[in-house]
């Protein structure tokens, strides 16, 4: 066997034993018996793939402990669906390796087919609560970002005092959270789906409050108003990035377009309210005394 092909086979072998351990750990954490059985079956197939490559390398390969640990932690924090689909995205590299060595090992084609079947099975594997209420989470995030990002910038240029902006923003944010929570409760209650109105409202309200606290935190900790504005806007972009990436992976949606769209909307509203705040301060002759 050529040295290059041998190294490629070792990589494939390591990927398979690593994924065997990952799927086995994920199966152990599953409460749903049918989902647990599917993950156990897939982990068993990954072990068979490992044994297939071992016949050619005649060598035992250790799994990537770091990868096993990382995906276990990611799945616990972000949910099993996100962890699995994030890992499945990484399998594109493994498929490329298989295709490269398929000419030397025709049996590798069946492994590629197995990987495709795994992917299709996993697409509809998990019914996680947080994904059923993802629309409520998006509602809380989007509304808080669009409303409060602009409001804080407007308050900052009108009031020119970080603590006043923080207090005003917090009051505005809490009022907005209560309003959106109530609206989501009534909206979900009028729908015919199986979602709980109370849970939908809770997801919206909690997401809204988390967003509010992230945006006003610089105004609480710092006194320089321009630095507060910059950090608050950076926090907004970070929040958009995290939520957009999560949703794009968990729901198989395009990331770049959604991220740019939400970022441009939030920053655009911030620029508009900056002008409004500046005009209010000039024309109403508002001055805040120390």
Secondary structure, DSSP 8 states (H G I E B T S, - for coil): --HHHHHHHHHHHHHHHHHHHHHHHHHHT--SHHHHHHHHHHHHHHHHHHHHHHHHH-------HHHHHHHHHHHHHH-HHHHHHHHHHHHHHHHHHHHHHTTT-TTHHHHHHHHHHHHHHHHTT---HHHHTHHHHHHHHHHHHHHHHHHHHHHHHHH--HHHHHHHHHHHHHHHHHHHHHHHHHHHHTS-SS--HHHHHHHHHHHHHHHHHHHHHHHHH---HHHHHHHHHHHHHHHHHHHHHHHHHHTT--HHHHHHHHHHHHHHHHHHHHHHHHHHHHHTT-----
